Amino acid sequence: MAASRYGDFGLYQRVARQARPAWRSLAALFVVGLLAAPLALLTPLPLKIAVDSVLGSHPLPAFLDVLVPRAVMQSPDLLLLFVTVLAIAIALLGQLQALASKYVTTVAGERLVFDLRARIFHHLQRISLSYHDSVGTADSVYRIQNDTQAIRFLVVDGFIPSVSAAATLAGMIYVMIRIDWQLTLIALAISPPLLLLTRRYRRRLRSLSREVKKIESAAMAVVHEVLGALRVVKAFAQEEREGKRFAVRSDEGVQRRTRLALTEGRFNVVVGVITAAGTSAVLFVGIGHVRSGVLSLGDLLLVMGYLVKLYDPIKTISRKMASVQGHLASVERALALLDEPADVEERPDAVALAGARGDIAFRGVSFSYGSDRPVLHDVSFDIEAGTRLGIVGASGAGKSTLINLLARFYDPTDGRILLDGRDLRDYRLKDLRRQFAFVLQDSVLFSATIAENIAYSNPDSAHDAIIAAAQAANVHEFIVGLPQGYDTEVGERGVKLSGGQRQRIAIARAFLENSPVLVLDEPTSAVDAQTEAAIVDALERLQRGRTVILISHRRTALAGVSAVLRLEDGRVIADSPAGTPLSARTPATPLRFAGARPAMRMDRLRAHPAVQAWLRLDPAHPIPARIAPAKVKPNRTRPMTVYRLEGVGAAGSTVIAKRCKHGDGLNERTVYEQILTRVPLAGPRYYGALPDPNDDPEKDVCWLFIGEIQGEKYDLLQPEHRTAAARWLGTLHTEACPAAKRAELPDAGPTRYRRQMREARDLIRNHLDNPAFSADDLTFLDSLLARFDHL
């Protein structure tokens, strides 16, 4: 069994410090609890008066003799009425005390739990990421939601009632000694055995409770893991397997809780037997005292009434000691989170940082997640402000660790990281992290609206600023097309959106952050070509004027970087941009990456396959100012790669370079050269076509170059747009018929449309007898069939 990390006294001290802010509520609860003692002493008093003074001739107790009028004491009927009123008054006071106790208990308990939960959650966000990676989130959630409640039971339902019970116990003992000290000693004789029994069971109950909490947390971890990856579970049809895994963990919990319940039950049985023995002994001796005239019958009844009240606090203290062990185990687990060290410590003299230039330097940086997990080894390089640096390397090479160190999620094991010439550890942590905007591979959104997710880093952003960020990220049109627009709820982790949509919202969030350093970690690795084109276009705008660190394996994403840093097994192994081999460098002379030199950028652009094809088409063509993937609709049967060559067309316009299969390219070339030139159809400017110079001829691919179309974007929801598109396509296909007959084009015109209409007509005819169709439906379908026949 696991041992406690705290001693009992140390744990009680921690609980007392945690409960200190709620001292007013606890003081009120203590005062209300103390009122139970005099009420408990008064409860059997009406019975004694009824037996000794109403039925017998004994005088009233001394303190009542002064309060009760003589006329009442001399009349048995009036005295009986007084006893009745007294009993009702004591019962009413008892109920009012219980009501007040219930209210104050709830207020104090909820405040204690709230304060502890808030403190733990606040600290959890600052605990080292390695802790969360190793322990997981389910255990932390269990401790916040379940274990923290134990402080209420421990302080409010444990300590305060125990103090009240102790006060009541002391009062009972005093009164009973005044009545008969011998009976009092006999009644108290059970205390030593109860104390020894409690001491014996305490450790066992605490250890069992700790095991139960650990197993319950493990069962919750299964639920958390399965629900978080439910699509994977369903995809592999593993519902039964996961159900059995949860059942095994839960069954372990059932067995441990059963053992705990049996141990508590045995303890309670022994406590009950001991107190029953004490009651029997007092009754046996008390009857002897009544027979001998030492006690009156009323005094014996009063003693027996007090004895029940005496043993109630003893049972309360003993049983609370048993249940308290479970609550102590829970509080111990909750407080253990507060003892976990924060990810990084902020220096007391940390300086503020309003806005950085973006100069970054790694100086002999090494890092390991543990003594057996070294990740980086003596990494040194400089990045000038405004540089776009690509980082490449195999999985596990340390790329993401560089980013984690730069944001101070961790501190280097050795070496330093500088921002604008100053160690990251010199800056205030909050200010430092505001200098970085992150777009990660797994773009996590929160269960809130789209607008709230975009403005996550700056919740007070104006709505116009949010819209501007969304437009820059190429996501505004998608958002306004949703029924609730920017107020659309995205669901847990953005589950209601696609991966590309989540990514573009994350880019919009980075736009709104407007930080001087942009960190991109595989921003396009999990999206299709069309979405990638939109993301790359948005990222190109986002990178302007910033220091950019880009981790990616895709050449299209790395096309615009100034330099590339290659990591292997945590070491820099690539050449610097200047071309000096790393083997010729020393750790004291780190690689230095500056902004792209014009000559280097021109050489890189000239080496692009699209530019090579463009220059082969005409050597006099200018080299584009920039190349970026263009947005295209993906088509599995006709795959193509499309780029935008900026500034190379007529009057500095953009030219679209399309790399496609030779057959598709020939068809499109025929349309541009033979059809659009002789019919009054608006179309893109055609610059020419040629085979891909870098590909094997057997691959049968070619390049097409056409002008980028400008103007109003086609909207399927606008009737005038649909009419214009239908007229344009109809004219094009009609004019394409002669070329199709000459076998220069496949027949994709009237013959294809006629075939499709026949198939639609036959499909409708075969389903006219469907009983789901109403008379109006059939009338409409008949008119539609007549229209098809006419066409």
C-alpha positions in Angstrom: 0.0 0.0 0.0 1.2 3.5 -0.8 2.6 5.5 2.1 1.5 9.0 2.9 3.7 11.8 1.8 2.6 13.9 4.7 2.5 13.3 8.5 -0.9 13.7 10.1 0.1 16.9 11.9 1.6 18.4 8.7 -1.5 17.5 6.7 -3.7 19.1 9.4 -1.6 22.3 9.2 -2.0 22.4 5.4 -5.8 22.0 5.7 -5.9 24.7 8.3 -4.0 27.1 6.1 -6.3 26.3 3.2 -9.4 26.9 5.4 -8.1 30.2 6.7 -9.8 32.5 4.1 -13.2 31.0 5.2 -12.7 31.7 8.9 -15.8 33.8 9.3 -18.1 31.1 8.0 -16.3 28.5 10.0 -16.5 30.7 13.2 -20.2 31.1 12.7 -20.5 27.3 12.2 -18.5 26.7 15.3 -20.7 29.0 17.4 -23.9 27.5 16.0 -22.5 24.0 16.7 -21.7 25.0 20.4 -25.4 25.8 20.9 -26.1 22.1 20.5 -24.4 21.3 23.8 -26.8 23.2 26.1 -29.8 22.1 24.1 -28.6 18.5 24.5 -28.3 19.0 28.2 -31.8 20.4 28.4 -33.5 17.7 26.3 -34.1 15.1 29.0 -34.9 17.8 31.6 -38.7 17.8 31.0 -38.8 14.0 31.6 -37.0 14.3 34.9 -39.4 17.1 36.1 -42.4 15.1 35.0 -41.3 12.0 36.9 -39.9 13.7 40.1 -42.0 16.8 40.4 -45.3 16.0 38.7 -45.7 12.4 39.6 -43.5 12.6 42.7 -42.9 15.3 45.3 -39.3 16.3 44.6 -38.6 20.0 44.2 -37.7 21.5 40.8 -34.0 21.9 40.0 -32.4 25.0 41.6 -32.1 27.1 38.5 -35.8 26.5 37.6 -36.9 27.2 41.2 -36.1 30.9 40.7 -37.8 31.1 37.3 -41.0 29.2 37.9 -43.8 31.0 39.8 -45.0 29.5 43.1 -48.5 29.0 41.8 -47.2 26.7 39.1 -45.1 24.7 41.4 -48.0 24.1 43.8 -50.4 23.0 41.1 -49.7 19.6 39.4 -51.8 20.5 36.4 -50.0 23.8 35.8 -46.6 22.1 36.4 -47.5 19.5 33.8 -48.5 22.2 31.4 -45.1 24.0 32.1 -43.3 20.7 31.4 -45.1 20.4 28.1 -44.4 23.9 27.0 -40.7 23.5 28.1 -40.4 20.3 26.0 -41.9 22.1 23.0 -39.6 25.1 23.4 -36.5 22.9 23.7 -37.5 21.0 20.6 -38.2 24.2 18.7 -34.8 25.7 19.7 -33.2 22.4 18.6 -34.7 22.6 15.2 -33.8 26.2 14.7 -30.2 25.4 15.7 -30.2 22.5 13.2 -31.6 24.8 10.4 -28.9 27.5 11.2 -26.3 24.8 11.3 -27.4 23.4 7.9 -27.3 26.8 6.2 -23.9 27.8 7.7 -22.5 24.3 6.9 -23.5 24.7 3.2 -22.1 28.2 2.9 -18.8 27.3 4.6 -18.4 23.9 2.8 -19.1 25.3 -0.7 -16.7 28.2 -0.1 -13.9 25.8 1.0 -14.4 23.6 -2.0 -14.5 26.5 -4.4 -11.4 28.1 -3.0 -9.4 24.9 -3.2 -10.6 24.0 -6.7 -9.8 27.5 -8.0 -6.4 27.4 -6.4 -5.6 24.0 -7.9 -6.9 24.8 -11.3 -4.9 28.0 -11.4 -1.8 26.1 -10.4 -2.4 23.2 -12.8 -2.0 25.6 -15.7 1.5 26.5 -14.5 2.7 23.0 -13.7 5.4 21.6 -15.9 4.1 20.2 -19.2 6.1 17.0 -18.5 3.8 16.4 -15.5 0.7 16.5 -17.6 2.3 14.4 -20.3 3.2 11.7 -17.8 0.1 11.8 -15.5 -2.6 12.7 -18.1 -5.6 15.0 -17.7 -8.1 12.5 -16.3 -6.3 12.2 -12.9 -6.1 16.0 -12.6 -9.8 16.3 -13.4 -10.6 13.7 -10.8 -8.6 15.4 -8.2 -10.3 18.8 -8.9 -13.8 17.5 -9.1 -13.8 14.7 -6.6 -10.9 14.9 -4.2 -11.3 18.6 -3.4 -14.8 17.9 -1.9 -13.1 16.1 0.9 -12.0 19.4 2.5 -15.7 20.2 3.2 -16.2 16.8 4.9 -12.9 17.1 6.7 -13.4 20.7 8.1 -17.1 21.2 8.1 -18.5 17.7 8.7 -15.4 16.4 10.6 -13.5 19.0 12.6 -16.4 21.4 13.6 -18.8 18.6 14.6 -16.0 16.9 16.5 -15.2 20.1 18.4 -18.9 20.5 19.2 -19.2 16.9 20.2 -16.2 17.4 22.5 -17.8 20.4 24.1 -21.0 18.5 24.5 -19.1 15.6 26.0 -17.4 17.8 28.5 -20.7 19.3 29.6 -22.3 15.9 29.9 -19.4 14.6 32.0 -19.6 17.6 34.3 -23.4 17.3 34.9 -23.2 13.5 35.4 -20.4 13.9 37.9 -22.6 16.3 39.9 -25.4 13.7 39.8 -23.4 10.5 40.4 -19.6 10.4 39.9 -19.4 6.6 40.1 -21.8 6.1 37.2 -19.8 8.7 35.3 -16.6 6.8 35.7 -18.3 3.6 34.6 -19.6 5.3 31.5 -16.2 6.8 30.7 -14.4 3.4 31.1 -15.1 2.6 27.4 -13.0 5.6 26.2 -9.5 3.9 26.4 -10.6 0.8 24.3 -12.2 3.2 21.7 -9.0 5.2 21.4 -6.9 2.1 20.9 -9.3 0.8 18.4 -9.4 4.1 16.5 -5.6 4.2 16.4 -5.4 0.6 15.1 -7.9 1.2 12.2 -6.8 4.7 11.2 -3.8 3.8 9.1 -5.5 0.9 7.4 -8.6 3.0 6.5 -6.4 5.8 5.1 -4.4 3.4 3.0 -7.5 1.7 1.6 -9.1 5.0 0.8 -6.0 6.1 -1.1 -6.1 2.9 -3.2 -9.8 3.5 -4.0 -9.1 7.0 -5.2 -6.3 5.9 -7.4 -8.4 3.1 -9.0 -11.4 5.5 -9.5 -9.0 8.0 -11.2 -7.7 5.2 -13.5 -11.3 4.2 -14.5 -12.1 7.9 -15.3 -8.9 8.0 -17.4 -10.3 5.2 -19.6 -13.6 7.1 -20.1 -11.7 10.3 -20.9 -9.4 8.6 -23.3 -12.1 6.7 -25.2 -14.5 9.6 -25.5 -11.6 11.8 -26.7 -10.8 9.2 -29.4 -14.3 7.9 -30.1 -13.9 8.1 -33.9 -10.9 5.9 -33.8 -12.7 3.4 -31.5 -15.6 3.3 -33.8 -13.5 3.1 -36.9 -11.7 -0.1 -35.6 -14.9 -1.5 -34.1 -13.3 -1.7 -30.6 -16.3 -0.7 -28.5 -16.5 -4.1 -26.8 -12.8 -4.1 -26.0 -12.9 -0.6 -24.5 -16.0 -1.5 -22.6 -14.2 -4.5 -21.1 -11.2 -2.4 -20.2 -13.5 0.1 -18.4 -15.3 -2.8 -16.7 -12.0 -4.3 -15.4 -10.9 -1.0 -13.9 -14.3 -0.3 -12.4 -14.5 -3.9 -11.0 -11.1 -3.2 -9.2 -12.7 -0.2 -7.7 -15.8 -2.1 -6.6 -13.6 -4.7 -4.8 -11.5 -2.0 -3.1 -14.6 -0.1 -2.0 -16.1 -3.3 -0.7 -13.0 -4.0 1.4 -13.1 -0.4 2.7 -16.8 -0.7 3.6 -16.2 -4.0 5.4 -13.3 -2.5 7.3 -15.4 0.6 8.3 -18.3 -1.8 9.1 -16.2 -3.9 11.5 -14.9 -0.7 13.2 -18.5 0.5 13.7 -19.6 -2.9 15.0 -16.9 -2.9 17.6 -17.7 0.8 18.6 -21.4 -0.2 19.0 -20.6 -3.2 21.1 -18.3 -1.2 23.4 -20.9 1.6 23.9 -23.7 -1.0 24.5 -21.5 -2.6 27.2 -21.0 0.8 28.8 -24.7 1.5 28.8 -25.5 -1.9 30.3 -23.0 -1.4 33.1 -24.3 2.1 33.9 -27.9 0.8 34.0 -27.0 -2.2 36.2 -25.1 0.0 38.7 -27.7 2.8 38.5 -30.6 0.5 39.4 -28.7 -0.6 42.5 -28.2 3.1 43.4 -32.0 3.7 43.1 -32.8 0.7 45.3 -30.3 1.9 47.9 -31.7 5.5 47.8 -28.6 7.1 46.5 -30.5 8.2 43.3 -34.1 9.0 42.6 -35.8 7.4 39.7 -35.9 10.7 37.9 -32.1 11.2 38.4 -31.5 7.7 36.9 -33.7 8.6 33.9 -31.8 11.9 33.6 -28.4 10.0 33.8 -29.6 7.5 31.2 -30.7 10.3 28.9 -27.4 12.0 29.4 -25.6 8.7 28.8 -27.2 8.4 25.3 -26.1 12.0 24.6 -22.7 11.2 26.1 -22.1 8.2 23.9 -23.3 10.1 20.8 -20.3 12.4 20.8 -18.0 9.5 21.6 -19.5 7.6 18.6 -19.3 10.7 16.5 -15.6 11.3 17.3 -14.8 7.6 16.8 -16.7 7.2 13.5 -15.6 10.6 12.2 -12.1 9.4 12.8 -12.8 6.4 10.6 -14.5 8.3 7.8 -11.9 11.2 8.1 -9.2 8.8 6.9 -10.9 8.6 3.5 -11.2 12.4 3.3 -7.6 12.8 4.4 -6.5 10.6 1.6 -8.5 12.7 -0.9 -7.2 16.0 0.5 -3.7 14.6 0.4 -4.1 13.9 -3.3 -5.6 17.3 -4.0 -2.8 19.2 -2.1 -0.2 17.1 -3.8 -1.0 19.0 -7.0 -0.2 22.3 -5.3 3.2 20.9 -4.4 4.1 20.1 -8.1 6.7 22.7 -9.3 5.6 25.3 -11.9 6.9 24.8 -15.4 9.3 27.8 -15.2 9.9 30.2 -12.4 9.7 34.0 -13.0 12.5 36.0 -11.5 11.5 38.6 -8.9 13.3 41.3 -10.8 11.9 40.2 -14.3 11.6 43.1 -16.7 8.5 44.1 -18.7 8.5 43.7 -22.5 6.1 45.7 -24.5 7.2 44.8 -28.0 10.2 42.8 -29.2 12.2 43.4 -32.4 12.4 39.7 -33.1 16.1 38.9 -32.9 16.5 35.4 -31.5 19.7 33.5 -30.5 20.3 30.0 -29.2 23.6 29.7 -27.3 24.8 26.2 -26.5 21.3 25.0 -25.7 20.9 21.5 -24.4 17.7 20.0 -23.0 16.4 16.7 -21.7 13.0 15.7 -20.4 14.7 13.5 -17.9 18.1 12.0 -17.2 17.3 9.2 -19.7 15.6 11.4 -22.3 18.1 13.9 -23.8 16.6 15.8 -26.7 18.9 18.7 -27.7 22.7 18.8 -27.7 24.6 22.1 -27.8 22.4 23.9 -30.3 23.6 27.4 -31.4 22.2 29.7 -34.1 21.1 33.3 -34.6 18.0 34.6 -36.3 17.8 38.2 -37.3 14.5 40.1 -37.0 12.4 39.6 -40.1 14.0 36.3 -41.1 11.9 33.4 -42.2 13.6 30.2 -40.9 12.5 26.7 -41.9 13.3 23.9 -39.5 13.3 20.4 -40.9 14.2 17.0 -39.5 12.8 13.5 -38.8 10.2 13.0 -36.1 11.9 13.1 -32.6 14.8 15.2 -33.9 13.9 18.0 -31.4 12.0 20.5 -33.7 9.0 21.0 -31.4 11.3 21.1 -28.4 13.0 24.2 -29.8 9.6 25.9 -30.0 8.7 24.8 -26.4 12.0 26.3 -25.2 11.5 29.5 -27.1 8.1 30.0 -25.5 9.5 29.1 -22.1 7.3 26.1 -21.7 10.5 24.6 -20.4 13.9 26.1 -19.6 17.1 24.7 -21.2 19.1 22.2 -19.2 22.2 24.1 -20.4 22.8 27.2 -22.4 20.8 30.3 -23.0 18.1 31.6 -25.4 18.1 35.3 -26.1 15.4 37.6 -27.4 16.7 41.0 -28.6 20.0 40.2 -26.9 18.5 39.4 -23.5 18.0 36.0 -21.8 14.4 34.9 -21.9 14.5 34.3 -18.2 15.0 38.0 -17.6 11.5 38.9 -19.0 8.2 38.7 -17.3 6.6 35.4 -18.4 3.3 36.9 -19.5 5.0 39.6 -21.6 7.4 37.1 -23.1 4.7 34.8 -24.4 2.8 37.7 -25.9 5.7 38.2 -28.3 4.9 34.9 -30.0 1.9 33.9 -32.2 1.5 30.2 -32.6 -0.1 28.2 -35.5 0.2 24.5 -34.6 -0.5 21.3 -36.5 -3.3 20.4 -34.1 -5.3 23.7 -34.0 -7.2 23.4 -30.7 -10.3 25.5 -30.4 -12.4 26.1 -27.3 -16.0 25.3 -26.8 -17.1 28.8 -27.5 -18.2 30.9 -30.5 -15.9 31.5 -33.6 -15.5 35.1 -32.6 -14.5 34.2 -29.1 -11.9 31.7 -30.4 -10.4 34.3 -32.8 -10.2 36.8 -30.0 -8.9 34.3 -27.5 -5.7 36.2 -26.9 -7.4 39.5 -26.7 -11.1 39.1 -25.5 -11.7 42.9 -25.7 -11.0 43.1 -29.4 -13.6 45.0 -31.5 -15.8 43.0 -33.8 -14.4 44.8 -36.8 -10.9 43.7 -35.8 -12.1 40.1 -35.5 -13.7 40.3 -39.0 -10.5 41.8 -40.4 -8.4 39.0 -39.0 -10.8 36.4 -40.4 -10.7 38.0 -43.8 -6.9 38.0 -43.8 -7.0 34.3 -42.8 -9.3 33.4 -45.8 -12.0 32.2 -43.4 -14.5 35.1 -43.4 -16.6 33.8 -46.3 -17.0 30.5 -44.7 -18.0 32.0 -41.4 -20.7 34.4 -42.8 -22.1 31.4 -44.7 -23.0 29.7 -41.4 -26.5 30.3 -40.0 -25.2 32.1 -36.9 -22.1 33.6 -38.4 -19.4 34.6 -36.0 -21.7 33.5 -33.1 -21.6 29.8 -34.2 -20.5 27.5 -31.4 -17.6 25.3 -32.6 -18.1 22.5 -30.0 -15.6 20.8 -27.8 -12.1 21.3 -29.3 -13.8 22.6 -32.5 -15.3 19.3 -33.4 -18.1 20.9 -35.5 -15.5 22.3 -37.9 -13.2 20.6 -40.4 -9.5 20.5 -39.9 -8.8 23.2 -42.5 -11.5 25.4 -41.0 -10.0 25.1 -37.5 -6.6 25.8 -38.9 -7.7 29.0 -40.6 -9.5 30.2 -37.5 -6.2 29.6 -35.6 -4.4 31.7 -38.3 -7.0 34.4 -37.7 -6.3 34.2 -34.0 -2.6 34.7 -34.8 -3.4 37.7 -37.0 -5.3 39.3 -34.1 -2.4 38.6 -31.8 -0.1 40.7 -34.0 3.1 39.4 -32.3 6.5 40.1 -33.7 7.5 36.4 -33.8 5.4 33.9 -35.7 5.8 30.2 -34.9 4.3 27.7 -37.4 4.5 24.0 -36.5 3.4 21.8 -39.4 0.5 24.2 -40.2 -0.6 22.4 -43.4 0.3 18.7 -42.7 -3.2 17.5 -42.2 -5.2 19.2 -44.9 -5.9 18.6 -48.6 -4.4 20.5 -51.5 -7.3 23.1 -51.8 -7.3 23.9 -48.1 -3.5 24.0 -48.1 -3.6 26.6 -50.9 -5.9 28.8 -48.8 -3.8 28.3 -45.7 -0.5 29.0 -47.4 -2.0 32.2 -48.9 -3.1 33.3 -45.5 0.2 32.4 -43.9 2.0 34.4 -46.6 0.2 37.6 -45.5 0.6 36.7 -41.8 4.4 36.3 -42.2 5.0 39.8 -43.6 7.1 42.0 -41.3 7.6 39.2 -38.7 10.4 36.9 -37.6 9.1 33.5 -38.7 10.0 30.0 -37.5 8.4 27.3 -39.7 8.5 23.6 -39.0 7.3 21.7 -42.0 8.0 18.7 -44.3 6.2 20.2 -47.3 8.1 21.9 -49.9 5.2 24.2 -50.7 5.2 25.5 -47.2 9.0 26.0 -47.1 9.1 27.8 -50.5 9.3 31.3 -49.1 11.8 30.8 -46.2 15.1 32.6 -46.1 17.0 29.7 -44.7 16.6 26.1 -43.6 17.9 24.6 -40.3 18.1 20.8 -40.3 18.1 18.8 -37.0 19.1 15.2 -36.5 19.1 13.5 -33.1 19.0 16.9 -31.4 21.9 18.4 -33.2 22.2 20.9 -36.0 23.6 19.0 -39.0 22.7 21.3 -42.0 24.8 23.9 -43.7 24.2 27.5 -43.0 22.7 29.8 -45.7 26.2 31.0 -46.5 27.2 27.5 -47.4 29.9 27.0 -44.8 29.8 23.3 -43.7 28.9 22.8 -40.0 32.0 20.7 -39.5 34.1 23.8 -40.0 32.2 25.6 -37.3 32.8 25.7 -33.5 30.1 26.0 -30.8 31.3 29.5 -30.3 30.4 30.5 -33.8 26.8 29.7 -34.2 24.9 29.6 -37.5 23.6 33.0 -38.3 20.4 33.4 -40.3 19.5 36.7 -41.8 16.7 37.9 -44.0 16.7 36.6 -47.6 19.3 38.2 -49.8 17.9 39.3 -53.2 20.3 37.1 -55.1 19.5 34.1 -53.0 15.8 34.6 -53.3 16.1 35.1 -57.1 18.1 31.8 -57.4 15.5 30.0 -55.3 12.6 31.3 -57.5 14.4 30.5 -60.7 14.9 26.9 -59.4 11.1 26.4 -59.0 9.7 23.9 -61.6 6.9 26.3 -62.5 9.4 29.1 -63.2 11.6 26.8 -65.2 8.6 25.9 -67.4 7.6 29.6 -67.7 11.1 30.6 -68.8 11.3 27.7 -71.2 8.1 28.8 -72.8 9.8 32.2 -73.5 13.3 33.0 -72.1 12.3 36.7 -72.2 9.6 36.2 -69.6 10.3 37.9 -66.2 10.9 36.0 -63.1 7.9 36.2 -60.7 8.1 38.4 -57.6 6.6 35.6 -55.6 5.2 32.1 -56.0 2.4 30.7 -54.0 0.0 27.7 -54.3 -3.3 28.7 -55.8 -6.8 27.6 -54.6 -8.1 24.7 -56.6 -11.0 22.4 -56.3 -9.5 18.9 -55.7 -10.3 16.3 -58.3 -9.0 12.7 -57.8 -9.5 11.7 -61.4 -7.7 14.8 -62.8 -5.0 15.7 -60.3 -3.1 18.9 -60.8 -0.7 21.3 -59.1 -1.5 25.0 -59.5 0.7 28.0 -58.7 0.3 31.8 -58.8 3.2 33.5 -60.5 2.9 37.1 -59.4 3.9 40.1 -61.6 4.9 38.2 -64.8 1.7 38.7 -66.9 0.5 41.6 -68.9 0.7 44.9 -67.1 2.2 43.1 -64.1 -0.7 40.7 -63.6 -0.6 37.3 -62.1 -0.2 34.1 -64.2 -1.6 30.8 -63.2 0.7 27.8 -63.8 -1.1 24.5 -64.0 0.8 21.2 -64.0 -1.5 18.4 -65.1 -1.7 15.2 -67.1 -0.9 15.7 -70.8 -4.4 14.6 -72.0 -6.1 17.1 -69.7 -3.7 19.7 -70.8 -4.3 19.1 -74.4 -8.0 19.4 -74.0 -7.8 22.7 -72.2 -5.2 24.0 -74.7 -7.6 23.1 -77.6 -10.3 25.1 -75.8 -8.1 28.2 -75.4 -6.5 28.1 -78.8 -9.4 27.0 -81.1 -12.7 27.8 -79.3 -12.4 30.8 -77.1 -10.5 32.7 -79.8 -13.5 32.6 -82.2 -16.6 32.8 -80.0 -17.8 35.9 -77.9 -17.0 34.3 -74.6 -15.0 36.0 -71.8 -12.2 33.8 -70.7 -8.7 34.0 -69.2 -5.7 35.1 -71.2 -3.8 32.2 -72.6 0.0 32.3 -72.6 0.9 28.9 -73.8 1.6 25.3 -72.8 4.6 22.8 -73.0 5.7 19.5 -71.4 7.2 19.6 -68.0 11.0 19.9 -68.5 11.9 18.2 -65.2 9.7 15.1 -65.5 10.3 11.8 -67.2 8.4 11.9 -70.6 6.7 8.6 -69.6 4.9 10.4 -66.8 3.0 12.3 -69.5 2.6 15.7 -67.8 2.6 19.3 -69.0 2.4 22.9 -67.9 -0.4 25.4 -68.9 -0.1 29.1 -68.3 -3.2 31.3 -68.2 -4.0 34.7 -66.8 -5.6 35.0 -63.4 -9.3 35.9 -63.6 -10.3 39.0 -61.6 -13.7 40.4 -60.8 -16.8 39.4 -58.9 -16.7 35.9 -57.4 -19.2 33.4 -58.5 -22.0 32.8 -56.0 -24.1 29.7 -56.4 -26.9 31.4 -54.4 -27.4 34.3 -56.8 -29.8 33.5 -59.7 -28.1 36.0 -62.1 -24.7 34.2 -61.5 -26.2 30.8 -62.2 -27.9 32.1 -65.4 -24.6 33.6 -66.7 -22.7 30.5 -65.9 -25.2 28.3 -67.6 -25.2 30.5 -70.7 -21.4 30.5 -70.8 -21.1 26.7 -70.4 -23.9 26.0 -72.9 -22.2 28.2 -75.5 -18.8 26.7 -74.8 -20.0 23.1 -75.1 -22.0 23.8 -78.3 -19.0 25.4 -79.9 -16.9 22.4 -78.8 -19.0 19.9 -80.8 -17.0 20.3 -84.1 -13.7 19.8 -82.2 -15.2 16.7 -80.5 -16.3 15.3 -83.9 -12.7 15.8 -85.2 -11.5 13.8 -82.2 -9.6 16.8 -80.9 -11.8 16.9 -77.8 -13.8 14.2 -75.9 -17.5 14.6 -76.3 -18.4 16.5 -73.2 -21.2 18.6 -74.7 -24.8 17.9 -75.9 -24.3 14.2 -76.2 -23.2 13.9 -72.6 -26.0 16.1 -71.4 -28.6 14.1 -73.4 -27.3 10.9 -71.9 -27.6 12.3 -68.4 -31.1 13.6 -69.0 -32.2 10.2 -70.2 -30.8 8.5 -67.1 -32.6 11.0 -64.9 -35.9 10.5 -66.8 -35.7 6.7 -66.5 -34.8 6.9 -62.8 -37.9 9.0 -62.1 -40.2 6.7 -64.2 -39.0 3.7 -62.3 -40.0 5.3 -58.9 -43.4 6.8 -59.7 -45.1 4.0 -57.8 -43.4 5.0 -54.6 -46.2 5.3 -52.0 -44.3 8.2 -50.3 -45.2 10.5 -53.2 -48.3 12.6 -52.8 -50.6 13.7 -55.6 -48.8 17.0 -55.9 -45.5 15.3 -56.1 -46.7 13.1 -58.9 -48.1 16.1 -60.8 -44.8 17.8 -60.5 -42.9 14.7 -61.6 -45.2 14.2 -64.7 -44.5 17.8 -65.8 -40.8 17.2 -65.3 -40.9 14.0 -67.5 -42.8 15.9 -70.2 -40.1 18.5 -70.1 -37.4 15.9 -70.4 -39.2 14.2 -73.4 -39.4 17.6 -75.1 -35.7 18.3 -74.7 
